[in-house]
Amino acid sequence: MTEHTSIRSDTTPVLSIVIAVLDERDNLPFVCKELAEACQSLPPTEIVFVDDGSRDDTVAVLQQMRAECLPNLRVLSHDRCCGKSAALRTGITAAKGEWIATIDGDGQDDPRELIALLRLARSANGTPPLVVGVRTRRKDGWSRRFATRFANGLRRRLLRDDCPDTGAPIKLFQRDAFLRLPQFEGLHRFLPALFGSYGVPLLCHPVKHRPRLHGQSKYTNFNRALVGIRDLLGVIWLRNRTRLPKSVREC
């Protein structure tokens, strides 16, 4: 391990990787070991797992992995399941890094992709961007791929956010920019449109996608579609009602 793998108490992390999990104990050893490897090529980084009311040994496994290979791991735990967006906000609020990265905890995302995303974000000119890792080849079943393709197409047409994969788990952005956004469950699926309303530019970068290691998704295509349409209408309303000045000066 290099010096980047752990963070001294007097060192503020540059990057916080925030991961919301629900009943993922079987996937976490693999995910944590990959995170430990990725940290060797990243600036000072903390890992923030948010357990969203799991009923299995998710928290115990995370504590074990912190002792074995990931000393820069923090574990936050909800007393009940509040949803992925709420869990991400819990982690991002508690995070100490200027930059936030999000990935899923099921092993489908490769955390080493964050090396390129962070480099891209920090080299951008002007307002720091939102960088979305666009999955070039989905490794899900055909029904989920179809549902995602339909949802992405609908969102792009109605929101004009110019993002081909708005639901992609791998994203990177500045913490302060995220905390300006209104909170609601489903927020994480609309970040390109919402960030755009606040003047944050979008960058897309292709990333690999892998099959889920163990278990299954906690959301069905049917309930994702129903909730997604309702949330889409809400986001359209939010964007229409957002009014921001181009500049502010103290007189």
FIMI-237705 format. One line per 5 residues: their letters; for each residue x, y, z of N, C-alpha, C, CB. Coordinates in steps of 0.001 Angstrom, whole numbers. Glycine has a CB too. Example, Ala and Ser with C-alpha at 12.3 -4.5 7.8 and 13.67 -1.06 7.14 Angstrom:
<sites>
as = 13190 -5690 7800 12300 -4500 7800 13200 -3300 7800 11308 -4473 9046; 12850 -2250 7080 13670 -1060 7140 12900 30 7870 14084 -598 5725;
</sites>
This chain:
<sites>
mteht = 831 -1191 0 0 0 0 875 1255 0 -945 -2 1215; 462 2284 -689 1209 3525 -698 648 4444 360 1166 4191 -2082; 1244 5649 456 810 6589 1471 -610 7094 1227 1765 7751 1530; -1112 6939 -5 -2457 7406 -299 -3534 6513 316 -2654 7488 -1792; -3176 5287 674 -4187 4326 1100 -4852 4724 2415 -3568 2955 1237;
sirsd = -4101 5288 3336 -4680 5732 4595 -4479 7232 4739 -4055 4977 5790; -5285 7844 5594 -5233 9280 5774 -4861 9586 7216 -6579 9936 5399; -3833 10393 7395 -3472 10811 8744 -4571 11688 9314 -2121 11558 8750; -4634 11746 10626 -5688 12522 11276 -5606 14003 10952 -5622 12329 12768; -4403 14491 10568 -4235 15905 10266 -4323 16187 8768 -2907 16394 10804;
ttpvl = -4729 15196 7985 -4815 15354 6537 -6277 15383 6108 -4058 14216 5813; -6636 16434 5381 -7990 16520 4841 -8042 15804 3510 -8440 17990 4687; -8974 14875 3312 -9034 14160 2036 -9399 15095 894 -10041 13016 2113; -8850 14819 -260 -9230 15524 -1481 -10527 14949 -2024 -8112 15433 -2542; -10667 13638 -1934 -11793 12904 -2510 -12495 12075 -1446 -11321 12002 -3658;
sivia = -13819 12105 -1476 -14631 11206 -644 -15447 10321 -1578 -15571 12012 342; -15265 9015 -1473 -16051 8066 -2257 -17219 7619 -1387 -15180 6837 -2732; -18437 7949 -1830 -19641 7690 -1031 -20426 6552 -1682 -20528 8981 -904; -20763 5540 -873 -21423 4342 -1382 -22602 4003 -487 -20436 3150 -1462; -23799 4021 -1054 -25003 3625 -327 -25221 2129 -523 -26249 4438 -806;
vlder = -25451 1401 569 -25635 -49 473 -26837 -504 1281 -24381 -780 949; -27452 -1553 789 -28582 -2179 1471 -28480 -3684 1274 -29949 -1632 938; -28194 -4420 2350 -28087 -5886 2315 -27100 -6344 1238 -29470 -6518 2064; -25852 -5887 1339 -24830 -6231 336 -23623 -6947 960 -24358 -4961 -387; -23828 -7677 2051 -22699 -8245 2773 -21830 -9160 1903 -23200 -9010 3968;
dnlpf = -22423 -9898 972 -21649 -10844 169 -20769 -10154 -861 -22577 -11808 -526; -21142 -8935 -1262 -20382 -8211 -2273 -19290 -7329 -1682 -21310 -7372 -3097; -19398 -7003 -411 -18536 -5975 166 -17058 -6349 263 -19029 -5637 1514; -16665 -7585 582 -15228 -7882 605 -14541 -7597 -727 -15010 -9329 982; -15164 -8007 -1831 -14587 -7732 -3156 -14537 -6234 -3422 -15401 -8436 -4259;
vckel = -15634 -5528 -3138 -15693 -4085 -3395 -14637 -3355 -2577 -17095 -3530 -3070; -14493 -3699 -1311 -13529 -3004 -446 -12092 -3267 -871 -13719 -3430 1004; -11798 -4452 -1311 -10437 -4746 -1766 -10115 -3972 -3044 -10261 -6261 -2002; -11086 -3827 -3919 -10865 -3007 -5114 -10699 -1533 -4746 -12032 -3175 -6101; -11455 -1075 -3773 -11303 308 -3328 -9914 554 -2752 -12368 651 -2289;
aeacq = -9414 -397 -1974 -8069 -266 -1411 -7026 -164 -2519 -7752 -1458 -492; -7201 -942 -3573 -6273 -883 -4706 -6380 454 -5429 -6546 -2034 -5685; -7612 933 -5641 -7798 2202 -6345 -7205 3365 -5564 -9279 2452 -6603; -7270 3318 -4245 -6760 4411 -3416 -5257 4630 -3599 -7062 4135 -1955; -4554 3604 -4039 -3123 3737 -4237 -2784 4703 -5360 -2517 2393 -4521;
slppt = -3722 4932 -6264 -3492 5828 -7398 -4315 7109 -7305 -3813 5113 -8694; -4907 7346 -6155 -5712 8545 -5943 -5047 9446 -4910 -7138 8172 -5493; -5349 10751 -4921 -4882 11619 -3836 -5550 11197 -2529 -5182 13119 -4149; -5199 11827 -1400 -5804 11410 -122 -7318 11254 -233 -5472 12424 977; -7781 10058 106 -9172 9673 -151 -9777 9007 1076 -9260 8728 -1365;
eivfv = -11025 9327 1360 -11777 8598 2377 -12906 7836 1684 -12339 9569 3475; -13285 6716 2274 -14388 5905 1770 -15519 5995 2779 -13953 4415 1531; -16692 6439 2328 -17836 6601 3229 -18957 5666 2769 -18327 8093 3259; -19161 4600 3509 -20286 3695 3259 -21474 4143 4111 -19899 2207 3576; -22645 4176 3502 -23867 4459 4251 -24763 3235 4158 -24596 5738 3706;
ddgsr = -24949 2580 5295 -25839 1420 5364 -27266 1926 5535 -25436 457 6539; -28111 1636 4555 -29468 2179 4547 -30458 1211 5189 -29902 2498 3116; -30197 866 6453 -31122 14 7191 -31049 -1454 6826 -32499 488 6979; -29855 -1963 6539 -29708 -3370 6155 -30172 -4309 7262 -28255 -3670 5799; -30664 -5478 6842 -31096 -6500 7794 -30135 -7677 7838 -32487 -6989 7442;
ddtva = -29029 -7557 7120 -28011 -8615 7166 -26782 -8083 7917 -27621 -9090 5712; -25622 -8678 7673 -24404 -8316 8406 -23573 -7270 7671 -23558 -9552 8653; -24218 -6407 6899 -23490 -5404 6119 -22537 -4578 6992 -24477 -4477 5411; -23010 -4039 8097 -22167 -3189 8941 -20994 -3976 9521 -22997 -2572 10075; -21239 -5186 9986 -20164 -6011 10556 -19094 -6324 9507 -20739 -7322 11129;
vlqqm = -19509 -6619 8290 -18549 -6900 7226 -17716 -5660 6924 -19272 -7383 5954; -18348 -4495 6869 -17615 -3254 6612 -16597 -2973 7720 -18593 -2075 6485; -16975 -3207 8952 -16044 -3004 10058 -14863 -3965 9962 -16763 -3181 11399; -15136 -5180 9533 -14067 -6160 9351 -13121 -5729 8227 -14658 -7549 9048; -13674 -5233 7117 -12847 -4805 5998 -12018 -3571 6356 -13719 -4517 4779;
raecl = -12555 -2726 7211 -11774 -1570 7671 -10543 -2039 8443 -12641 -639 8557; -10712 -3054 9253 -9584 -3579 10030 -8586 -4315 9152 -10083 -4506 11124; -9065 -4956 8081 -8191 -5796 7265 -7444 -5034 6181 -8992 -6881 6633; -8125 -4124 5477 -7469 -3562 4289 -7825 -2127 3968 -7793 -4389 3123; -8762 -1508 4701 -9238 -191 4285 -9379 724 5511 -10594 -312 3532;
pnlrv = -8246 1183 6073 -8319 2003 7290 -8982 3360 7083 -6940 2213 7835; -9080 3820 5829 -9728 5105 5551 -11230 4944 5308 -9076 5770 4338; -11813 3869 5829 -13234 3565 5662 -14038 4102 6842 -13450 2046 5517; -15112 4812 6512 -16075 5267 7511 -17404 4564 7247 -16242 6828 7475; -18124 4243 8310 -19406 3553 8182 -20476 4358 8897 -19328 2112 8754;
lshdr = -21475 4787 8151 -22644 5459 8706 -23839 4535 8518 -22886 6854 8025; -24745 4509 9481 -25836 3545 9414 -27167 4213 9729 -25586 2385 10377; -28136 4094 8787 -29498 4550 9039 -30215 3545 9936 -30270 4745 7709; -31129 4046 10763 -31903 3145 11618 -33023 2451 10855 -32483 3909 12791; -33300 2917 9634 -34306 2298 8776 -33969 2626 7335 -35745 2783 9138;
ccgks = -34600 1926 6413 -34354 2161 4988 -35030 3465 4560 -34874 967 4131; -34232 4411 4069 -34754 5723 3651 -34656 5934 2146 -34005 6836 4366; -33977 5027 1434 -33817 5180 1 -32398 5604 -372 -34814 6187 -525; -32031 5337 -1611 -30657 5583 -2049 -30290 7055 -2013 -30457 5050 -3442; -31188 7930 -2473 -30866 9360 -2486 -30624 9886 -1071 -31997 10154 -3156;
aalrt = -31450 9458 -122 -31268 9881 1270 -29943 9369 1820 -32431 9381 2143; -29596 8118 1487 -28340 7552 1967 -27142 8298 1382 -28258 6064 1616; -27219 8639 92 -26124 9393 -519 -25977 10764 127 -26354 9545 -2026; -27103 11409 403 -27014 12729 1033 -26422 12631 2433 -28395 13386 1095; -26771 11588 3173 -26156 11379 4490 -24646 11298 4365 -26701 10101 5150;
gitaa = -24171 10492 3409 -22734 10322 3230 -22044 11574 2740 -22470 9209 2276; -22672 12277 1796 -22055 13482 1232 -22023 14600 2267 -22815 13945 -29; -23064 14712 3079 -23080 15714 4144 -21951 15465 5143 -24438 15708 4864; -21709 14197 5462 -20672 13848 6436 -19274 13835 5835 -20969 12498 7038; -19170 13814 4510 -17875 13700 3834 -16997 14915 4095 -18076 13520 2333;
kgewi = -15687 14703 4049 -14717 15764 4310 -13995 16226 3053 -13710 15297 5324; -14146 15495 1955 -13429 15837 741 -14101 16954 -46 -13291 14623 -123; -13289 17693 -800 -13838 18714 -1704 -14602 18055 -2841 -12713 19610 -2267; -14065 16934 -3338 -14686 16198 -4432 -15397 14972 -3888 -13638 15792 -5487; -16549 14674 -4470 -17335 13491 -4102 -17413 12572 -5317 -18774 13889 -3603;
atidg = -17196 11293 -5086 -17452 10282 -6111 -18475 9305 -5562 -16136 9543 -6533; -19367 8836 -6420 -20336 7819 -6010 -20181 6591 -6896 -21789 8368 -6083; -20283 5430 -6281 -20355 4166 -7012 -21345 3277 -6277 -18940 3476 -7132; -21761 2188 -6908 -22631 1224 -6245 -21805 216 -5456 -23518 502 -7271; -22462 -453 -4515 -21767 -1406 -3660 -21984 -2849 -4044 -22188 -1216 -2261;
dgqdd = -22396 -3112 -5300 -22692 -4478 -5715 -21601 -5104 -6574 -23983 -4503 -6462; -20497 -4371 -6787 -19386 -4906 -7573 -19487 -4660 -9060 -19275 -6352 -7343; -20554 -4028 -9527 -20697 -3786 -10967 -19830 -2627 -11449 -22152 -3508 -11306; -19470 -1720 -10543 -18635 -576 -10892 -17189 -844 -10484 -19159 711 -10215; -16250 -444 -11325 -14831 -576 -11023 -14339 754 -10459 -14013 -991 -12294;
preli = -13953 814 -9177 -13533 2088 -8583 -12278 2671 -9221 -13298 1906 -7110; -11504 1862 -9929 -10319 2396 -10615 -10694 3374 -11721 -9492 1257 -11199; -11950 3337 -12168 -12415 4310 -13160 -12372 5733 -12589 -13849 3964 -13621; -12415 5855 -11271 -12440 7180 -10655 -11135 7939 -10855 -12733 7056 -9180; -10062 7238 -11130 -8778 7901 -11360 -8885 8839 -12560 -7653 6857 -11584;
allrl = -9443 8327 -13652 -9597 9139 -14866 -10647 10220 -14670 -9975 8255 -16060; -11741 9900 -13976 -12803 10895 -13772 -12311 12075 -12947 -14008 10254 -13087; -11545 11808 -11893 -11028 12894 -11064 -10020 13739 -11836 -10383 12336 -9793; -9192 13094 -12606 -8220 13839 -13426 -8942 14749 -14406 -7286 12869 -14191; -10003 14236 -15016 -10782 15014 -15973 -11442 16208 -15290 -11843 14133 -16644;
arsan = -12021 15990 -14116 -12717 17060 -13397 -11754 18158 -12956 -13447 16491 -12181; -10601 17773 -12426 -9665 18763 -11883 -8941 19544 -12971 -8651 18082 -10995; -8922 19012 -14190 -8250 19714 -15288 -9215 20596 -16085 -7585 18707 -16220; -10502 20547 -15767 -11492 21337 -16509 -11356 22814 -16171 -12923 20849 -16199; -11603 23655 -17149 -11565 25100 -16955 -12934 25614 -16517 -11114 25809 -18245;
gtppl = -12941 26733 -15818 -14202 27340 -15431 -14838 26643 -14239 -15153 27329 -16592; -16157 26649 -14194 -16894 26040 -13095 -16605 24547 -13016 -18395 26283 -13257; -16238 24030 -11849 -15967 22594 -11724 -17162 21769 -12191 -15618 22238 -10271; -16930 20726 -12997 -18033 20004 -13639 -18587 18849 -12808 -17580 19477 -14961; -19717 18359 -13268 -20209 17031 -12912 -19678 16080 -13972 -21793 16986 -12820;
vvgvr = -18989 15010 -13557 -18488 14012 -14495 -19284 12728 -14295 -16955 13762 -14298; -19898 12251 -15359 -20716 11038 -15313 -19988 9921 -16044 -22121 11282 -15940; -19854 8779 -15384 -19277 7604 -16020 -20350 6857 -16790 -18621 6684 -14978; -20343 7012 -18098 -21373 6413 -18949 -21033 4946 -19216 -21508 7195 -20288; -21964 4069 -18873 -21755 2630 -19057 -21899 2288 -20543 -22768 1801 -18195;
trrkd = -20802 1865 -21180 -20831 1604 -22614 -21501 278 -22942 -19428 1619 -23173; -21335 -712 -22073 -21972 -2018 -22286 -22558 -2497 -20975 -20959 -3061 -22846; -23872 -2385 -20855 -24541 -2805 -19637 -24481 -4320 -19485 -25990 -2326 -19633; -24213 -4770 -18266 -24145 -6205 -17971 -25335 -6652 -17138 -22842 -6541 -17240; -26489 -6038 -17381 -27730 -6426 -16711 -28583 -7252 -17660 -28511 -5180 -16221;
gwsrr = -29686 -7797 -17137 -30618 -8543 -17965 -31278 -7640 -18999 -31675 -9212 -17098; -31854 -8262 -20036 -32406 -7484 -21146 -33542 -6576 -20693 -32898 -8415 -22244; -34364 -7043 -19728 -35501 -6230 -19292 -35042 -4958 -18598 -36401 -7032 -18357; -33984 -5083 -17800 -33482 -3892 -17120 -32780 -2959 -18103 -32524 -4285 -15990; -32072 -3527 -19068 -31430 -2688 -20084 -32475 -1928 -20889 -30557 -3542 -21021;
fatrf = -33570 -2610 -21233 -34636 -1955 -21993 -35262 -835 -21172 -35713 -2977 -22412; -35555 -1128 -19892 -36172 -117 -19033 -35259 1087 -18878 -36504 -707 -17658; -33959 849 -18715 -33011 1954 -18563 -32906 2771 -19833 -31640 1428 -18175; -32863 2086 -20978 -32772 2798 -22256 -34012 3677 -22469 -32617 1793 -23427; -35182 3131 -22131 -36422 3898 -22273 -36409 5116 -21339 -37651 3002 -21975;
anglr = -36018 4896 -20075 -36019 5988 -19099 -35019 7068 -19490 -35696 5456 -17696; -33824 6651 -19926 -32822 7630 -20333 -33305 8446 -21525 -31506 6936 -20673; -33935 7780 -22478 -34432 8480 -23654 -35502 9490 -23301 -34973 7496 -24657; -36418 9086 -22406 -37487 9985 -21992 -36926 11194 -21250 -38494 9245 -21112; -35990 10946 -20335 -35394 12049 -19586 -34653 13015 -20509 -34441 11509 -18520;
rrllr = -33914 12479 -21476 -33156 13353 -22376 -34092 14221 -23210 -32252 12521 -23297; -35198 13651 -23641 -36131 14429 -24461 -36820 15525 -23655 -37177 13510 -25079; -37216 15211 -22430 -37977 16170 -21643 -37101 17156 -20873 -38861 15439 -20686; -35945 16700 -20399 -35085 17562 -19593 -33955 18198 -20407 -34499 16770 -18446; -33654 17608 -21569 -32575 18118 -22426 -31275 18282 -21647 -32979 19458 -23052;
ddcpd = -30925 17228 -20909 -29727 17300 -20064 -28469 16816 -20770 -29936 16490 -18811; -28611 16337 -22026 -27450 15924 -22841 -26635 14803 -22213 -26547 17108 -23080; -27272 13990 -21375 -26556 12880 -20734 -27164 11559 -21192 -26609 12999 -19179; -26371 10680 -21823 -26917 9423 -22330 -27199 8383 -21253 -25979 8845 -23326; -26718 8596 -20027 -26880 7586 -18974 -27020 8287 -17627 -25674 6591 -18955;
tgapi = -28151 8960 -17420 -28321 9768 -16212 -28370 8932 -14942 -29576 10587 -16318; -28740 7649 -15055 -28814 6788 -13887 -27512 6086 -13569 -29878 5779 -14080; -26434 6422 -14277 -25148 5759 -14052 -24692 5967 -12609 -24079 6291 -15036; -24280 4905 -11919 -23863 5052 -10518 -22575 5856 -10355 -23679 3689 -9896; -21637 5722 -11318 -20340 6389 -11179 -20473 7853 -11574 -19260 5689 -12045;
klfqr = -20364 8723 -10586 -20401 10167 -10821 -19372 10838 -9929 -21820 10747 -10556; -18931 12019 -10354 -17952 12765 -9574 -18294 14249 -9672 -16495 12486 -10072; -18286 14947 -8523 -18706 16343 -8490 -18190 16973 -7203 -20258 16471 -8595; -18331 18284 -7112 -17916 18976 -5906 -18993 18872 -4831 -17604 20443 -6211; -18552 18675 -3611 -19473 18488 -2483 -20376 19702 -2300 -18689 18219 -1192;
daflr = -19809 20898 -2305 -20613 22101 -2055 -21695 22279 -3117 -19715 23342 -2014; -21383 21917 -4362 -22375 22051 -5436 -23551 21112 -5196 -21734 21760 -6812; -23270 19896 -4741 -24355 18941 -4467 -25253 19426 -3340 -23781 17567 -4115; -24672 19969 -2287 -25460 20348 -1119 -26353 21559 -1384 -24543 20639 47; -26190 22211 -2522 -27108 23287 -2907 -28409 22734 -3491 -26436 24219 -3923;
lpqfe = -28403 21474 -3912 -29560 20910 -4590 -30675 20574 -3599 -29157 19663 -5373; -31939 20698 -4028 -33051 20286 -3153 -33021 18771 -2961 -34425 20732 -3748; -33412 18316 -1800 -33377 16883 -1502 -34728 16231 -1741 -32939 16651 -62; -34736 15114 -2453 -35920 14277 -2590 -35461 12889 -3001 -36930 14873 -3626; -36252 11881 -2703 -35868 10525 -3075 -35970 10373 -4588 -36758 9477 -2354;
glhrf = -34909 9884 -5204 -34810 9808 -6652 -33880 10860 -7226 -36169 9947 -7265; -33399 11757 -6379 -32501 12835 -6806 -31316 12326 -7612 -31999 13597 -5601; -30740 11183 -7199 -29505 10704 -7830 -29693 10366 -9304 -28990 9485 -7096; -30943 10146 -9753 -31183 9829 -11164 -31270 11084 -12042 -32467 9021 -11300; -31287 12251 -11434 -31496 13489 -12193 -30369 14505 -11996 -32816 14118 -11794;
lpalf = -29220 14047 -11552 -28149 14993 -11247 -27706 15829 -12450 -26968 14250 -10701; -27578 15278 -13660 -27174 16142 -14781 -28115 17323 -15004 -27093 15328 -16049; -29420 17084 -14950 -30385 18165 -15152 -30355 19157 -14002 -31791 17600 -15313; -30289 18662 -12760 -30332 19551 -11609 -29051 20357 -11475 -30578 18759 -10345; -27910 19721 -11657 -26647 20464 -11630 -26633 21525 -12728 -25445 19503 -11796;
gsygv = -27156 21167 -13896 -27201 22120 -14998 -27999 23360 -14653 -27782 21470 -16222; -29076 23204 -13879 -29886 24347 -13465 -29098 25305 -12582 -31129 23872 -12730; -28056 24785 -11922 -27223 25613 -11050 -25908 26010 -11729 -26932 24871 -9746; -25845 25855 -13041 -24690 26315 -13791 -23490 25396 -13771 -24286 27611 -13287; -23678 24145 -13365 -22569 23186 -13326 -22508 22450 -14660 -22734 22176 -12140;
pllch = -21404 22534 -15394 -21307 21865 -16692 -21203 20350 -16540 -20104 22391 -17466; -21542 19649 -17609 -21538 18183 -17627 -20416 17671 -18504 -22887 17638 -18119; -19682 16690 -17997 -18708 15951 -18794 -19064 14468 -18693 -17229 16224 -18307; -19030 13765 -19812 -19305 12325 -19825 -18044 11568 -20188 -20443 11984 -20817; -17833 10441 -19527 -16634 9635 -19759 -17039 8166 -19778 -15546 9904 -18665;
pvkhr = -16663 7414 -20809 -17057 5996 -20860 -16387 5170 -19769 -16716 5406 -22222; -17155 4257 -19160 -16631 3366 -18129 -17135 1944 -18397 -17055 3850 -16702; -16434 993 -17825 -16833 -404 -17940 -17946 -712 -16941 -15624 -1337 -17713; -18733 -1722 -17285 -19806 -2176 -16400 -19711 -3687 -16302 -21220 -1727 -16919; -19963 -4235 -15097 -19772 -5668 -14879 -21038 -6295 -14317 -18590 -5920 -13932;
prlhg = -21163 -7611 -14435 -22329 -8278 -13834 -22298 -8157 -12313 -22374 -9767 -14245; -23457 -8131 -11711 -23555 -8126 -10245 -22942 -9408 -9707 -25039 -7986 -9775; -22177 -9299 -8615 -21495 -10468 -8051 -22480 -11409 -7356 -20412 -10024 -7062; -23237 -10873 -6419 -24161 -11690 -5626 -25472 -10930 -5439 -23536 -12060 -4242; -26551 -11683 -5198 -27837 -11071 -4898 -28482 -10442 -6115 -27674 -10039 -3828;
qskyt = -29440 -9581 -5873 -30158 -8931 -6952 -30479 -7494 -6570 -31441 -9701 -7292; -30840 -6699 -7578 -31169 -5303 -7356 -32351 -5188 -6407 -31474 -4600 -8682; -32356 -4131 -5589 -33438 -3920 -4635 -34635 -3232 -5278 -32944 -3102 -3459; -34536 -2915 -6572 -35616 -2216 -7257 -36029 -3001 -8497 -35187 -778 -7638; -37326 -3161 -8713 -37815 -3823 -9918 -37994 -2785 -11024 -39150 -4570 -9641;
nfnra = -38022 -3266 -12266 -38224 -2353 -13391 -39564 -1627 -13271 -38154 -3119 -14723; -40587 -2326 -12771 -41916 -1736 -12694 -41947 -572 -11704 -42941 -2797 -12294; -41438 -811 -10473 -41524 286 -9507 -40564 1417 -9840 -41241 -226 -8107; -39440 1112 -10484 -38535 2175 -10939 -39230 3052 -11966 -37243 1580 -11535; -39997 2429 -12869 -40674 3195 -13928 -41742 4105 -13342 -41304 2247 -14965;
lvgir = -42563 3560 -12419 -43638 4365 -11836 -43088 5551 -11052 -44512 3503 -10928; -42117 5278 -10193 -41536 6350 -9393 -40789 7322 -10283 -40602 5783 -8320; -40102 6808 -11323 -39317 7666 -12204 -40169 8679 -12948 -38558 6828 -13191; -41342 8269 -13408 -42225 9206 -14130 -42714 10302 -13191 -43438 8455 -14751; -43087 9933 -11993 -43527 10943 -11018 -42387 11916 -10704 -44025 10264 -9714;
dllgv = -41184 11371 -10480 -40050 12235 -10174 -39684 13126 -11354 -38850 11399 -9768; -39807 12586 -12572 -39495 13370 -13765 -40367 14617 -13836 -39681 12523 -15029; -41655 14466 -13555 -42553 15614 -13556 -42147 16623 -12481 -44004 15158 -13339; -41717 16099 -11338 -41272 16984 -10264 -40018 17757 -10629 -41026 16189 -9010; -39077 17100 -11314 -37834 17763 -11720 -38122 18846 -12759 -36828 16733 -12284;
iwlrn = -39039 18562 -13677 -39423 19586 -14657 -39953 20818 -13929 -40491 19035 -15647; -40800 20600 -12912 -41331 21718 -12129 -40210 22458 -11403 -42375 21217 -11116; -39285 21721 -10777 -38187 22357 -10051 -37336 23221 -10977 -37315 21299 -9376; -37019 22707 -12150 -36173 23473 -13070 -36892 24733 -13552 -35765 22604 -14274; -38175 24625 -13783 -38933 25797 -14231 -39025 26868 -13152 -40330 25383 -14659;
rtrlp = -38941 26456 -11891 -39071 27391 -10775 -37734 27854 -10212 -39873 26761 -9682; -36625 27354 -10754 -35306 27748 -10264 -34915 29105 -10844 -34247 26681 -10626; -34602 30053 -9980 -34169 31380 -10395 -32862 31713 -9685 -35258 32449 -10087; -31800 31882 -10445 -30487 32147 -9866 -29857 33350 -10546 -29570 30914 -9993; -29182 34223 -9788 -28494 35351 -10404 -27227 34883 -11131 -28142 36406 -9341;
ksvre = -26832 35643 -12148 -25580 35325 -12835 -24370 35693 -12002 -25517 36038 -14170; -24516 36722 -11156 -23426 37126 -10273 -24013 37823 -9057 -22416 38052 -11009; -23237 37881 -8000 -23630 38543 -6756 -22480 39422 -6311 -24011 37509 -5645; -22752 40670 -5952 -21708 41552 -5432 -22183 42210 -4152 -21318 42620 -6473; -21263 42420 -3257 -21560 43082 -1982 -21367 44577 -2146 -20660 42535 -835;
c = -22362 45356 -1771 -22321 46806 -1961 -22110 47535 -631 -23617 47291 -2626;
</sites>
